[in-house]
Structures are given as C-alpha cells and as structure tokens.
C-alpha cells in the first residue's frame, strides 16, 4: 500500500478536512476565473481556442484512466448504455449529484446535475466551465467511441440554469 506523504498527514479528521477542502476548491476556482479573464484579455479568441484544444486533448489522454478506475473497457461503449458507469463515477468524485437520467438508451444518454461546488465562482465566467468540462468530455468520448457526439451543455448552473445538462448521442 502506498504510504501517505508527510504533507498529507493532517492533524484533523477527514470530516474536519471537508470544509477546508471546500475552501481550497472555491479559492482555486476563483483564481482560475481570474487567469481565464486575463488570458482572454491578452490572447482573445486565440487563447480560448487553445484552451479548448488542450482540454480536448486532456479528455483523450484521461479516458484510459477512467476506464481503469471504473473497471470498464472500450468494447462496452459500442453504444450509450455503459455511459452511466463512467459518468456517474466521475460526477460522484466531484460532488455533482443527479436524480436518474433524462434519457438512457442505446442511442442517447442525457443527464442533469443539480449540484456543483464551483458554481458560484464559475458564474463570473460560465463559458470557462464549458471549456474545462465539455471539451475534456468531448475528448474522452472520442476516445471511447468516435461515433459519440455531444454539443456540450444545453443548461449550465453557472449561467443561472436549474442544472447542468449534457446529452450524448450515437451517430451512425
């Protein structure tokens, strides 16, 4: 078993660390928004397009890791039926909660998330959420099955919507 490094040996319980992690998450999200604002100011659309490219690549690179963690294989993603195995695992890890699915068929998967720990700071730059999450998700989908398609978010909590909604379809 991997030993915990000294810098992660906190003198408080995991329960007590929860609020401290939330503080870090909020702070990092606010800082990320500032970096994004400065990047757009200095680099304009070229900066935004490069971010999209990089997060798409990240999605492609991390797909195998998510498959390993969920004990799934690419073969299971010949249609949309296995997407909840992967997406629910990811959402649970990031404190994004949902109530079932809008659609879960071989041809489509659609889900609404009702919570997100970075909604408030990201509401200053909601398109950043779309870049970070939707572009990496598109990259992951392309790796799992090139026939998976998504337009990204149709609703987004940081834009003031009641949920984050993402739909994946299987194209012929």
Secondary structure by P-SEA (a helix, b strand, c coil): ccccccccccccccccaaaaaaaaaaaaaaaaaaaaaaaaaaccaaaaaaaaaaaaaaaaaaaaaaaaaacccccccccccaaaaaaaaaaaaacccccccccccccbbbbbbccccccccccccaaaaaaacaaaaaaaaaaaccccccccccccccccccbbbbbbbbcc
